[in-house]
Amino acid sequence: MNNTITANDLKVGGVSALESIIEQGLEAVITVRGKNTYVVLSNEKYNRLRECELAVALREVEADIAAGRYHEDS
């Protein structure tokens, strides 16, 4: 599956140029001057990604606390 779209195709086709890619469950990669520059994904995938990032951050903080790498301010 080709999930790449040029910036010009997006400019001409608008959101409908992205819909077929997103409906397939893929991320749409937008190229500008031949370079992968942007990624568009569904809101559901974006929210899942954010949840994963927050879970990793929480684990890092818990590890820092367990290892004593913190200080308390009054």
Residue, then its C-alpha position, 0 to 999 in steps of 0.5 A: m500500500n502506498n501511504t504517501i501523498t505529495a503536498n501538491d496532491l493534498k493542496v489540490g485534493g484537500v482532505s479527501a486526498l487523505e481519506s482513502i489512506i486513513e480509512q485503510g488504517l494507515e498513516a498518511v505521509i506527506t512529502v514536501r519537495g520529495k522529503n517525508t515531512y508530515v504524518v497524518l493519522s486518525n484521532e484514535k491512533y493519535n490518542r493511543l500514541r499519546e497514552c503510550e507516551l504518558a505510560v512511558a513517562l509515568r514508568e520513568v518517574e516511578a523508576d526515578i522515585a524508586a532509585g531516589r533520584y528526586h528531591e523534595d521542596s518545601 
